[in-house]
Amino acid sequence: MLEIENLGKRYGRDENERWALKNVQLTVEAGEFISIIGRSGSGKSTLLNLIAGLLKPTIGEIYFQGNAILNLNDKDASQLRNTKIGYVMQGYGALDHLTVLENLCLPFWLFPRKGEPRKRAEQLLKQVGLLEYADTYPTKLSGGELKRVAIARALMNEPALLLADEPTGDLDESNTKNILALFRDIADQGTSVLMVTHEMDALSYGDKVYRMEAGQLIK
């Protein structure tokens, strides 16, 4: 599903040079749930942003479903994220002028495809416990509710790969368990999950655990 070879990201030059990632090697199989732990600033979010195509690496290659993705133009990279990759970023990212339901349907409006987006959106909102807020605007929601909206939107396109950066950071214990169980369920159905987390309890839901340390990924 995903193969990363010798991936590195450097900022600055000469005496100001700093490697955010160094020599990262990673293979993620279809349906595999991988967790990455590590201190803040160790390079975890940088890795996810590189996989999502939001950053360009200094060196290395990324293959998704057998295809090299680093040479994609902006349009093709955006379409890949919209149709094949779901990304739960840190923060919330909901558009305030759209309702919760409309925020979830947005990927369908940007890249039209088969299927009924409203039905899919309602199903996901039910799974994350927010169906009653479908017609509510994001400004009326709490931080934890907005995080669940972001998770539902990342799953809207039924992605082959889900990237999740601290997805349960703003959730209470009950909602954390529900979201992790949902991730485990979609992994069992064939979606690969790559999750960055600080929560040790979350690790039991995955198949493998890696530690990011000074830009290097250690199993």
TORPA-4810 file (N, C-alpha, C, O; in nm, 3 decimals):
<nodes>
NODE_1_0.082_-0.121_0.000_0.000_0.000_0.000_0.086_0.126_0.000_0.069_0.214_-0.084_M
NODE_2_0.180_0.134_0.097_0.266_0.251_0.109_0.409_0.205_0.135_0.433_0.122_0.222_L
NODE_3_0.503_0.259_0.057_0.644_0.226_0.077_0.727_0.354_0.075_0.718_0.433_-0.019_E
NODE_4_0.805_0.374_0.179_0.889_0.493_0.193_1.035_0.449_0.194_1.074_0.360_0.269_I
NODE_5_1.114_0.513_0.109_1.254_0.474_0.095_1.346_0.594_0.121_1.338_0.694_0.050_E
NODE_6_1.431_0.583_0.221_1.536_0.680_0.249_1.485_0.824_0.250_1.547_0.912_0.191_N
NODE_7_1.373_0.846_0.315_1.309_0.978_0.312_1.378_1.074_0.409_1.404_1.039_0.524_L
NODE_8_1.405_1.194_0.361_1.469_1.295_0.446_1.416_1.434_0.413_1.386_1.464_0.297_G
NODE_9_1.405_1.518_0.515_1.362_1.657_0.497_1.457_1.748_0.573_1.473_1.737_0.695_K
NODE_10_1.522_1.840_0.498_1.620_1.930_0.557_1.570_2.074_0.549_1.513_2.116_0.448_R
NODE_11_1.593_2.147_0.656_1.565_2.290_0.658_1.695_2.367_0.679_1.783_2.323_0.753_Y
NODE_12_1.707_2.481_0.612_1.826_2.564_0.629_1.946_2.508_0.554_1.937_2.404_0.489_G
NODE_13_2.058_2.580_0.564_2.181_2.539_0.497_2.303_2.568_0.586_2.297_2.647_0.680_R
NODE_14_2.412_2.501_0.553_2.540_2.523_0.619_2.526_2.509_0.770_2.476_2.407_0.819_D
NODE_15_2.569_2.610_0.846_2.565_2.599_0.992_2.424_2.602_1.048_2.401_2.564_1.163_E
NODE_16_2.327_2.648_0.967_2.188_2.651_1.011_2.109_2.528_0.965_1.988_2.520_0.983_N
NODE_17_2.178_2.433_0.907_2.112_2.314_0.854_2.052_2.229_0.966_2.116_2.205_1.069_E
NODE_18_1.929_2.183_0.943_1.863_2.094_1.040_1.780_1.992_0.964_1.700_2.027_0.877_R
NODE_19_1.801_1.865_0.998_1.724_1.758_0.936_1.604_1.725_1.024_1.620_1.676_1.135_W
NODE_20_1.483_1.753_0.973_1.361_1.716_1.045_1.333_1.567_1.035_1.276_1.507_1.126_A
NODE_21_1.375_1.508_0.922_1.366_1.363_0.902_1.495_1.314_0.839_1.556_1.383_0.757_L
NODE_22_1.538_1.193_0.880_1.661_1.138_0.827_1.644_0.989_0.798_1.611_0.911_0.888_K
NODE_23_1.667_0.950_0.674_1.676_0.809_0.635_1.556_0.726_0.682_1.573_0.615_0.733_N
NODE_24_1.437_0.779_0.664_1.317_0.707_0.708_1.281_0.597_0.607_1.269_0.621_0.487_V
NODE_25_1.266_0.477_0.660_1.223_0.361_0.583_1.095_0.307_0.647_1.091_0.286_0.768_Q
NODE_26_0.992_0.285_0.566_0.866_0.236_0.622_0.784_0.168_0.513_0.772_0.219_0.402_L
NODE_27_0.728_0.053_0.547_0.633_-0.015_0.459_0.504_-0.037_0.535_0.504_-0.088_0.647_T
NODE_28_0.393_0.000_0.474_0.261_-0.018_0.534_0.179_-0.104_0.440_0.157_-0.066_0.324_V
NODE_29_0.133_-0.218_0.488_0.053_-0.308_0.407_-0.094_-0.267_0.410_-0.137_-0.193_0.499_E
NODE_30_-0.170_-0.315_0.314_-0.315_-0.290_0.314_-0.377_-0.346_0.441_-0.353_-0.461_0.477_A
NODE_31_-0.458_-0.265_0.507_-0.527_-0.308_0.628_-0.441_-0.308_0.754_-0.484_-0.356_0.858_G
NODE_32_-0.320_-0.253_0.745_-0.231_-0.249_0.861_-0.252_-0.119_0.939_-0.267_-0.012_0.880_E
NODE_33_-0.251_-0.129_1.070_-0.272_-0.015_1.161_-0.140_0.008_1.234_-0.101_-0.071_1.320_F
NODE_34_-0.073_0.117_1.198_0.059_0.147_1.254_0.051_0.274_1.338_-0.007_0.374_1.296_I
NODE_35_0.111_0.269_1.456_0.117_0.384_1.545_0.260_0.435_1.554_0.355_0.357_1.555_S
NODE_36_0.274_0.568_1.561_0.405_0.631_1.576_0.401_0.720_1.699_0.314_0.807_1.711_I
NODE_37_0.495_0.699_1.791_0.505_0.781_1.910_0.636_0.858_1.906_0.725_0.827_1.827_I
NODE_38_0.646_0.959_1.990_0.768_1.039_1.994_0.742_1.176_2.052_0.628_1.221_2.057_G
NODE_39_0.849_1.241_2.095_0.836_1.373_2.154_0.795_1.476_2.050_0.812_1.455_1.930_R
NODE_40_0.741_1.588_2.097_0.709_1.700_2.007_0.837_1.747_1.939_0.942_1.760_2.003_S
NODE_41_0.826_1.774_1.810_0.942_1.820_1.735_1.033_1.711_1.684_1.138_1.740_1.626_G
NODE_42_0.994_1.585_1.702_1.080_1.475_1.659_1.066_1.442_1.511_1.146_1.366_1.457_S
NODE_43_0.964_1.498_1.444_0.946_1.476_1.300_0.822_1.399_1.261_0.804_1.369_1.143_G
NODE_44_0.735_1.367_1.356_0.618_1.284_1.327_0.523_1.354_1.229_0.483_1.295_1.128_K
NODE_45_0.487_1.478_1.257_0.394_1.551_1.170_0.457_1.577_1.034_0.388_1.575_0.932_S
NODE_46_0.587_1.603_1.032_0.657_1.623_0.904_0.643_1.500_0.816_0.620_1.512_0.696_T
NODE_47_0.656_1.382_0.875_0.642_1.259_0.799_0.502_1.248_0.737_0.490_1.216_0.619_L
NODE_48_0.399_1.275_0.814_0.263_1.267_0.761_0.241_1.369_0.651_0.177_1.339_0.550_L
NODE_49_0.293_1.490_0.669_0.276_1.594_0.567_0.348_1.558_0.437_0.301_1.593_0.329_N
NODE_50_0.460_1.489_0.447_0.530_1.444_0.327_0.449_1.336_0.254_0.439_1.339_0.132_L
NODE_51_0.394_1.242_0.329_0.313_1.136_0.268_0.190_1.195_0.200_0.150_1.149_0.093_I
NODE_52_0.131_1.296_0.264_0.010_1.358_0.208_0.040_1.451_0.091_-0.052_1.498_0.023_A
NODE_53_0.166_1.478_0.067_0.203_1.565_-0.044_0.197_1.712_-0.012_0.201_1.795_-0.103_G
NODE_54_0.186_1.747_0.116_0.181_1.887_0.156_0.320_1.947_0.169_0.336_2.069_0.169_L
NODE_55_0.422_1.861_0.181_0.562_1.903_0.181_0.639_1.819_0.079_0.598_1.708_0.046_L
NODE_56_0.749_1.874_0.030_0.837_1.800_-0.059_0.962_1.759_0.018_1.019_1.842_0.090_K
NODE_57_1.006_1.636_0.006_1.126_1.593_0.078_1.254_1.645_0.012_1.254_1.684_-0.105_P
NODE_58_1.360_1.644_0.088_1.492_1.678_0.033_1.548_1.559_-0.043_1.608_1.575_-0.150_T
NODE_59_1.530_1.441_0.011_1.573_1.317_-0.054_1.468_1.210_-0.029_1.381_1.225_0.057_I
NODE_60_1.478_1.101_-0.105_1.393_0.986_-0.080_1.277_0.973_-0.178_1.255_1.060_-0.262_G
NODE_61_1.204_0.862_-0.164_1.091_0.831_-0.250_0.973_0.783_-0.167_0.991_0.722_-0.061_E
NODE_62_0.854_0.810_-0.216_0.731_0.760_-0.155_0.649_0.693_-0.265_0.620_0.753_-0.368_I
NODE_63_0.613_0.566_-0.242_0.531_0.492_-0.337_0.397_0.460_-0.271_0.391_0.407_-0.160_Y
NODE_64_0.289_0.494_-0.341_0.154_0.466_-0.292_0.084_0.377_-0.393_0.066_0.414_-0.508_F
NODE_65_0.045_0.260_-0.349_-0.016_0.159_-0.435_0.072_0.134_-0.559_0.023_0.118_-0.670_Q
NODE_66_0.204_0.132_-0.535_0.299_0.100_-0.639_0.341_0.216_-0.727_0.425_0.198_-0.815_G
NODE_67_0.284_0.334_-0.707_0.314_0.450_-0.790_0.393_0.554_-0.713_0.360_0.586_-0.599_N
NODE_68_0.499_0.608_-0.775_0.575_0.716_-0.714_0.490_0.842_-0.713_0.438_0.882_-0.817_A
NODE_69_0.475_0.905_-0.596_0.382_1.017_-0.585_0.451_1.153_-0.573_0.385_1.256_-0.577_I
NODE_70_0.583_1.153_-0.559_0.651_1.281_-0.537_0.658_1.367_-0.662_0.677_1.488_-0.652_L
NODE_71_0.641_1.307_-0.778_0.648_1.383_-0.903_0.512_1.429_-0.953_0.502_1.486_-1.062_N
NODE_72_0.408_1.405_-0.875_0.275_1.448_-0.917_0.266_1.600_-0.916_0.323_1.666_-0.829_L
NODE_73_0.193_1.656_-1.013_0.167_1.800_-1.008_0.062_1.830_-0.902_0.003_1.739_-0.846_N
NODE_74_0.039_1.958_-0.875_-0.050_1.997_-0.766_-0.191_1.943_-0.784_-0.254_1.899_-0.688_D
NODE_75_-0.241_1.945_-0.908_-0.377_1.898_-0.934_-0.389_1.749_-0.906_-0.483_1.704_-0.840_K
NODE_76_-0.293_1.671_-0.957_-0.298_1.526_-0.938_-0.276_1.488_-0.791_-0.337_1.394_-0.742_D
NODE_77_-0.188_1.562_-0.722_-0.165_1.537_-0.580_-0.291_1.566_-0.500_-0.325_1.492_-0.407_A
NODE_78_-0.361_1.674_-0.535_-0.486_1.708_-0.466_-0.592_1.602_-0.490_-0.666_1.566_-0.399_S
NODE_79_-0.599_1.552_-0.614_-0.698_1.448_-0.644_-0.666_1.319_-0.570_-0.757_1.249_-0.525_Q
NODE_80_-0.538_1.287_-0.556_-0.499_1.168_-0.480_-0.545_1.180_-0.335_-0.602_1.086_-0.279_L
NODE_81_-0.519_1.297_-0.275_-0.562_1.316_-0.135_-0.713_1.309_-0.124_-0.766_1.258_-0.025_R
NODE_82_-0.783_1.360_-0.224_-0.928_1.366_-0.217_-0.995_1.231_-0.238_-1.104_1.207_-0.187_N
NODE_83_-0.929_1.143_-0.313_-0.993_1.017_-0.349_-0.934_0.894_-0.282_-1.003_0.793_-0.268_T
NODE_84_-0.806_0.901_-0.240_-0.740_0.781_-0.190_-0.687_0.794_-0.047_-0.667_0.694_0.021_K
NODE_85_-0.663_0.918_-0.003_-0.599_0.939_0.127_-0.688_1.027_0.214_-0.735_1.132_0.171_I
NODE_86_-0.711_0.984_0.337_-0.778_1.067_0.436_-0.674_1.118_0.536_-0.583_1.045_0.574_G
NODE_87_-0.688_1.244_0.577_-0.587_1.303_0.666_-0.656_1.378_0.778_-0.724_1.478_0.755_Y
NODE_88_-0.638_1.329_0.900_-0.684_1.400_1.020_-0.564_1.478_1.072_-0.476_1.422_1.137_V
NODE_89_-0.561_1.607_1.045_-0.448_1.690_1.085_-0.469_1.741_1.227_-0.579_1.735_1.281_M
NODE_90_-0.362_1.791_1.288_-0.378_1.861_1.415_-0.460_1.986_1.391_-0.449_2.049_1.286_Q
NODE_91_-0.543_2.023_1.488_-0.637_2.132_1.466_-0.766_2.076_1.411_-0.791_1.955_1.416_G
NODE_92_-0.850_2.165_1.358_-0.986_2.123_1.321_-1.013_2.138_1.171_-1.054_2.041_1.107_Y
NODE_93_-0.992_2.255_1.115_-1.001_2.271_0.972_-1.140_2.279_0.913_-1.153_2.283_0.791_G
NODE_94_-1.244_2.282_0.995_-1.380_2.295_0.941_-1.403_2.437_0.891_-1.353_2.533_0.949_A
NODE_95_-1.480_2.450_0.783_-1.513_2.581_0.727_-1.636_2.636_0.798_-1.742_2.572_0.797_L
NODE_96_-1.623_2.752_0.859_-1.729_2.806_0.944_-1.857_2.839_0.870_-1.965_2.837_0.929_D
NODE_97_-1.848_2.869_0.740_-1.968_2.909_0.666_-2.046_2.789_0.610_-2.149_2.807_0.545_H
NODE_98_-1.997_2.668_0.636_-2.067_2.546_0.596_-2.115_2.472_0.720_-2.048_2.476_0.824_L
NODE_99_-2.228_2.405_0.711_-2.273_2.322_0.821_-2.181_2.201_0.836_-2.096_2.175_0.751_T
NODE_100_-2.199_2.128_0.944_-2.120_2.007_0.965_-2.139_1.910_0.849_-2.042_1.855_0.797_V
NODE_101_-2.262_1.889_0.808_-2.290_1.798_0.697_-2.225_1.847_0.568_-2.168_1.768_0.493_L
NODE_102_-2.233_1.976_0.542_-2.174_2.033_0.421_-2.022_2.021_0.423_-1.961_2.000_0.319_E
NODE_103_-1.961_2.036_0.541_-1.815_2.018_0.551_-1.776_1.877_0.509_-1.674_1.858_0.442_N
NODE_104_-1.855_1.777_0.549_-1.824_1.640_0.511_-1.845_1.615_0.361_-1.772_1.538_0.300_L
NODE_105_-1.944_1.682_0.303_-1.975_1.661_0.161_-1.877_1.734_0.069_-1.874_1.708_-0.051_C
NODE_106_-1.799_1.825_0.124_-1.711_1.909_0.042_-1.621_1.830_-0.052_-1.607_1.869_-0.168_L
NODE_107_-1.558_1.719_-0.008_-1.473_1.643_-0.102_-1.548_1.598_-0.228_-1.490_1.594_-0.336_P
NODE_108_-1.676_1.564_-0.214_-1.755_1.522_-0.329_-1.782_1.639_-0.423_-1.786_1.622_-0.544_F
NODE_109_-1.799_1.758_-0.365_-1.825_1.875_-0.449_-1.699_1.919_-0.524_-1.708_1.968_-0.637_W
NODE_110_-1.582_1.902_-0.461_-1.457_1.944_-0.525_-1.418_1.850_-0.638_-1.371_1.895_-0.743_L
NODE_111_-1.437_1.719_-0.617_-1.406_1.619_-0.719_-1.528_1.527_-0.731_-1.535_1.425_-0.662_F
NODE_112_-1.625_1.562_-0.818_-1.746_1.481_-0.831_-1.716_1.335_-0.860_-1.623_1.302_-0.933_P
NODE_113_-1.797_1.247_-0.801_-1.779_1.104_-0.819_-1.913_1.035_-0.796_-2.012_1.100_-0.762_R
NODE_114_-1.915_0.905_-0.815_-2.038_0.830_-0.795_-2.070_0.822_-0.646_-1.981_0.832_-0.561_K
NODE_115_-2.197_0.805_-0.617_-2.239_0.790_-0.477_-2.319_0.908_-0.428_-2.316_1.016_-0.488_G
NODE_116_-2.389_0.888_-0.318_-2.472_0.991_-0.258_-2.400_1.045_-0.135_-2.398_0.978_-0.032_E
NODE_117_-2.342_1.165_-0.143_-2.260_1.216_-0.033_-2.337_1.238_0.097_-2.283_1.215_0.205_P
NODE_118_-2.461_1.281_0.087_-2.537_1.309_0.209_-2.557_1.182_0.291_-2.545_1.184_0.414_R
NODE_119_-2.589_1.072_0.224_-2.611_0.946_0.295_-2.482_0.900_0.362_-2.483_0.856_0.477_K
NODE_120_-2.371_0.910_0.290_-2.241_0.872_0.346_-2.205_0.961_0.464_-2.156_0.912_0.566_R
NODE_121_-2.228_1.091_0.451_-2.196_1.185_0.558_-2.278_1.156_0.683_-2.225_1.159_0.794_A
NODE_122_-2.406_1.130_0.666_-2.492_1.101_0.781_-2.448_0.973_0.851_-2.452_0.965_0.974_E
NODE_123_-2.406_0.873_0.774_-2.358_0.748_0.833_-2.234_0.773_0.919_-2.224_0.720_1.030_Q
NODE_124_-2.141_0.853_0.868_-2.018_0.882_0.942_-2.046_0.966_1.066_-1.987_0.943_1.171_L
NODE_125_-2.134_1.063_1.054_-2.169_1.145_1.171_-2.232_1.059_1.280_-2.212_1.083_1.399_L
NODE_126_-2.309_0.961_1.240_-2.366_0.869_1.338_-2.256_0.788_1.406_-2.261_0.766_1.527_K
NODE_127_-2.157_0.746_1.329_-2.048_0.665_1.385_-1.964_0.744_1.487_-1.915_0.688_1.585_Q
NODE_128_-1.948_0.875_1.463_-1.868_0.956_1.556_-1.956_1.028_1.657_-1.907_1.112_1.733_V
NODE_129_-2.085_0.996_1.660_-2.175_1.049_1.762_-2.216_1.193_1.742_-2.239_1.265_1.839_G
NODE_130_-2.227_1.238_1.616_-2.259_1.378_1.589_-2.375_1.397_1.492_-2.392_1.506_1.438_L
NODE_131_-2.454_1.294_1.469_-2.562_1.305_1.370_-2.658_1.419_1.404_-2.709_1.485_1.314_L
NODE_132_-2.683_1.442_1.531_-2.776_1.548_1.571_-2.723_1.687_1.539_-2.799_1.785_1.542_E
NODE_133_-2.593_1.698_1.507_-2.534_1.828_1.475_-2.512_1.847_1.324_-2.437_1.935_1.284_Y
NODE_134_-2.576_1.765_1.242_-2.554_1.769_1.098_-2.577_1.907_1.039_-2.503_1.949_0.950_A
NODE_135_-2.678_1.978_1.086_-2.713_2.109_1.030_-2.660_2.224_1.115_-2.701_2.339_1.098_D
NODE_136_-2.570_2.194_1.207_-2.509_2.295_1.294_-2.382_2.349_1.230_-2.313_2.278_1.156_T
NODE_137_-2.351_2.477_1.257_-2.229_2.537_1.205_-2.114_2.514_1.304_-2.137_2.509_1.425_Y
NODE_138_-1.992_2.499_1.254_-1.877_2.465_1.338_-1.855_2.557_1.457_-1.806_2.513_1.561_P
NODE_139_-1.890_2.684_1.444_-1.869_2.779_1.554_-1.950_2.743_1.678_-1.921_2.793_1.787_T
NODE_140_-2.050_2.658_1.664_-2.134_2.618_1.776_-2.084_2.490_1.844_-2.144_2.444_1.941_K
NODE_141_-1.974_2.433_1.795_-1.926_2.305_1.847_-1.806_2.324_1.939_-1.734_2.423_1.929_L
NODE_142_-1.787_2.228_2.028_-1.670_2.228_2.115_-1.548_2.177_2.039_-1.560_2.128_1.927_S
NODE_143_-1.430_2.189_2.101_-1.309_2.140_2.039_-1.314_1.991_2.011_-1.271_1.946_1.905_G
NODE_144_-1.364_1.914_2.105_-1.375_1.770_2.087_-1.471_1.733_1.976_-1.447_1.638_1.900_G
NODE_145_-1.582_1.807_1.966_-1.678_1.782_1.858_-1.619_1.816_1.722_-1.641_1.744_1.625_E
NODE_146_-1.542_1.926_1.715_-1.478_1.963_1.590_-1.376_1.859_1.546_-1.360_1.832_1.427_L
NODE_147_-1.307_1.800_1.644_-1.211_1.695_1.610_-1.283_1.575_1.550_-1.233_1.514_1.455_K
NODE_148_-1.399_1.540_1.604_-1.475_1.429_1.548_-1.528_1.461_1.409_-1.539_1.371_1.325_R
NODE_149_-1.562_1.587_1.383_-1.601_1.628_1.248_-1.484_1.607_1.152_-1.502_1.557_1.041_V
NODE_150_-1.363_1.644_1.196_-1.244_1.627_1.112_-1.218_1.480_1.082_-1.178_1.445_0.970_A
NODE_151_-1.240_1.395_1.180_-1.220_1.251_1.160_-1.322_1.197_1.060_-1.288_1.121_0.970_I
NODE_152_-1.448_1.237_1.077_-1.552_1.191_0.985_-1.524_1.239_0.843_-1.543_1.163_0.747_A
NODE_153_-1.478_1.363_0.828_-1.448_1.415_0.695_-1.331_1.340_0.631_-1.332_1.317_0.510_R
NODE_154_-1.232_1.301_0.710_-1.118_1.226_0.656_-1.160_1.088_0.606_-1.095_1.031_0.518_A
NODE_155_-1.269_1.036_0.661_-1.318_0.904_0.620_-1.421_0.911_0.510_-1.466_0.808_0.460_L
NODE_156_-1.459_1.033_0.471_-1.569_1.053_0.377_-1.543_0.986_0.243_-1.635_0.931_0.183_M
NODE_157_-1.419_0.990_0.196_-1.388_0.934_0.064_-1.352_0.786_0.068_-1.300_0.731_-0.030_N
NODE_158_-1.381_0.720_0.183_-1.348_0.579_0.199_-1.203_0.554_0.155_-1.178_0.478_0.061_E
NODE_159_-1.109_0.618_0.224_-0.970_0.618_0.179_-0.904_0.481_0.186_-0.942_0.396_0.267_P
NODE_160_-0.805_0.461_0.099_-0.722_0.342_0.108_-0.619_0.357_0.219_-0.573_0.258_0.277_A
NODE_161_-0.583_0.484_0.249_-0.486_0.514_0.354_-0.539_0.629_0.438_-0.578_0.733_0.385_L
NODE_162_-0.542_0.609_0.570_-0.581_0.714_0.663_-0.460_0.759_0.742_-0.396_0.679_0.810_L
NODE_163_-0.428_0.888_0.734_-0.323_0.950_0.814_-0.391_1.025_0.927_-0.484_1.101_0.904_L
NODE_164_-0.345_1.004_1.050_-0.410_1.067_1.165_-0.304_1.122_1.260_-0.225_1.046_1.317_A
NODE_165_-0.303_1.254_1.277_-0.205_1.322_1.361_-0.271_1.362_1.492_-0.345_1.461_1.497_D
NODE_166_-0.245_1.287_1.598_-0.306_1.309_1.730_-0.458_1.318_1.719_-0.517_1.417_1.763_E
NODE_167_-0.524_1.218_1.662_-0.668_1.227_1.637_-0.755_1.229_1.762_-0.869_1.273_1.758_P
NODE_168_-0.701_1.181_1.875_-0.782_1.175_1.997_-0.737_1.277_2.101_-0.778_1.269_2.217_T
NODE_169_-0.653_1.371_2.061_-0.596_1.466_2.157_-0.697_1.551_2.230_-0.672_1.591_2.344_G
NODE_170_-0.812_1.581_2.167_-0.913_1.668_2.229_-1.036_1.591_2.275_-1.138_1.652_2.306_D
NODE_171_-1.027_1.459_2.279_-1.144_1.378_2.309_-1.141_1.323_2.451_-1.034_1.299_2.507_L
NODE_172_-1.260_1.302_2.507_-1.267_1.239_2.639_-1.245_1.089_2.622_-1.233_1.039_2.511_D
NODE_173_-1.242_1.018_2.734_-1.207_0.876_2.732_-1.305_0.794_2.648_-1.264_0.707_2.572_E
NODE_174_-1.435_0.824_2.662_-1.536_0.746_2.590_-1.523_0.765_2.439_-1.524_0.668_2.363_S
NODE_175_-1.511_0.893_2.396_-1.500_0.919_2.253_-1.367_0.869_2.196_-1.359_0.827_2.081_N
NODE_176_-1.262_0.875_2.278_-1.132_0.822_2.235_-1.144_0.673_2.202_-1.095_0.629_2.098_T
NODE_177_-1.207_0.598_2.290_-1.224_0.454_2.266_-1.308_0.428_2.141_-1.279_0.337_2.064_K
NODE_178_-1.413_0.509_2.122_-1.499_0.491_2.005_-1.423_0.517_1.875_-1.437_0.442_1.778_N
NODE_179_-1.342_0.624_1.873_-1.268_0.658_1.752_-1.160_0.554_1.723_-1.143_0.513_1.608_I
NODE_180_-1.089_0.509_1.825_-0.986_0.408_1.804_-1.047_0.276_1.758_-0.989_0.206_1.675_L
NODE_181_-1.163_0.243_1.812_-1.232_0.121_1.767_-1.275_0.136_1.622_-1.271_0.039_1.546_A
NODE_182_-1.317_0.257_1.582_-1.354_0.283_1.444_-1.232_0.267_1.352_-1.243_0.207_1.245_L
NODE_183_-1.117_0.320_1.393_-0.994_0.304_1.315_-0.958_0.156_1.301_-0.920_0.111_1.193_F
NODE_184_-0.970_0.081_1.411_-0.940_-0.062_1.407_-1.035_-0.133_1.310_-0.994_-0.223_1.236_R
NODE_185_-1.161_-0.092_1.311_-1.261_-0.154_1.225_-1.231_-0.128_1.078_-1.239_-0.220_0.996_D
NODE_186_-1.197_-0.003_1.042_-1.171_0.025_0.901_-1.041_-0.041_0.856_-1.027_-0.078_0.739_I
NODE_187_-0.945_-0.057_0.948_-0.823_-0.131_0.914_-0.856_-0.277_0.885_-0.804_-0.336_0.790_A
NODE_188_-0.943_-0.335_0.966_-0.983_-0.474_0.944_-1.056_-0.491_0.811_-1.060_-0.601_0.756_D
NODE_189_-1.114_-0.382_0.761_-1.184_-0.386_0.633_-1.093_-0.353_0.515_-1.138_-0.353_0.400_Q
NODE_190_-0.963_-0.326_0.542_-0.868_-0.308_0.434_-0.803_-0.172_0.422_-0.710_-0.156_0.342_G
NODE_191_-0.848_-0.073_0.499_-0.786_0.059_0.496_-0.660_0.059_0.583_-0.664_0.014_0.697_T
NODE_192_-0.551_0.109_0.529_-0.428_0.122_0.607_-0.438_0.247_0.694_-0.484_0.351_0.648_S
NODE_193_-0.396_0.236_0.820_-0.402_0.348_0.914_-0.262_0.377_0.966_-0.194_0.288_1.015_V
NODE_194_-0.220_0.503_0.955_-0.092_0.548_1.007_-0.122_0.662_1.104_-0.159_0.772_1.063_L
NODE_195_-0.105_0.635_1.234_-0.148_0.729_1.338_-0.032_0.775_1.424_0.046_0.694_1.473_M
NODE_196_-0.023_0.905_1.442_0.071_0.965_1.538_-0.005_0.990_1.667_-0.115_1.046_1.665_V
NODE_197_0.052_0.950_1.780_-0.019_0.966_1.907_0.079_0.978_2.023_0.192_0.930_2.017_T
NODE_198_0.032_1.045_2.130_0.105_1.049_2.256_0.042_0.955_2.358_0.098_0.934_2.466_H
NODE_199_-0.073_0.899_2.325_-0.151_0.822_2.422_-0.112_0.674_2.417_-0.132_0.606_2.317_E
NODE_200_-0.055_0.626_2.526_-0.009_0.488_2.531_-0.123_0.389_2.520_-0.105_0.280_2.465_M
NODE_201_-0.241_0.424_2.570_-0.355_0.333_2.563_-0.398_0.307_2.418_-0.457_0.204_2.387_D
NODE_202_-0.366_0.403_2.329_-0.406_0.389_2.189_-0.325_0.282_2.117_-0.370_0.230_2.015_A
NODE_203_-0.208_0.249_2.169_-0.119_0.159_2.098_-0.174_0.017_2.087_-0.139_-0.057_1.995_L
NODE_204_-0.259_-0.021_2.181_-0.311_-0.157_2.181_-0.406_-0.183_2.064_-0.435_-0.299_2.032_S
NODE_205_-0.454_-0.078_1.999_-0.547_-0.094_1.887_-0.474_-0.124_1.756_-0.535_-0.174_1.661_Y
NODE_206_-0.346_-0.095_1.750_-0.271_-0.109_1.626_-0.198_-0.242_1.614_-0.202_-0.326_1.704_G
NODE_207_-0.131_-0.259_1.500_-0.057_-0.381_1.472_0.092_-0.366_1.500_0.158_-0.461_1.542_D
NODE_208_0.146_-0.245_1.477_0.288_-0.219_1.497_0.305_-0.080_1.559_0.223_0.009_1.540_K
NODE_209_0.414_-0.065_1.633_0.446_0.064_1.695_0.588_0.104_1.654_0.681_0.024_1.662_V
NODE_210_0.602_0.230_1.611_0.732_0.288_1.582_0.754_0.409_1.672_0.659_0.472_1.717_Y
NODE_211_0.880_0.440_1.696_0.915_0.560_1.772_0.995_0.653_1.681_1.089_0.611_1.614_R
NODE_212_0.955_0.780_1.680_1.030_0.881_1.606_1.123_0.952_1.703_1.079_1.006_1.805_M
NODE_213_1.251_0.951_1.673_1.351_1.009_1.762_1.450_1.089_1.679_1.526_1.032_1.600_E
NODE_214_1.450_1.223_1.698_1.541_1.312_1.625_1.534_1.288_1.475_1.636_1.285_1.407_A
NODE_215_1.413_1.272_1.424_1.393_1.257_1.280_1.412_1.118_1.226_1.400_1.097_1.105_G
NODE_216_1.443_1.021_1.312_1.463_0.884_1.266_1.353_0.794_1.320_1.311_0.806_1.435_Q
NODE_217_1.306_0.704_1.235_1.197_0.615_1.270_1.252_0.480_1.313_1.326_0.415_1.239_L
NODE_218_1.215_0.439_1.436_1.269_0.318_1.495_1.154_0.225_1.533_1.061_0.266_1.603_I
NODE_219_1.159_0.101_1.487_1.054_0.006_1.520_1.068_-0.044_1.662_0.988_-0.126_1.707_K
</nodes>
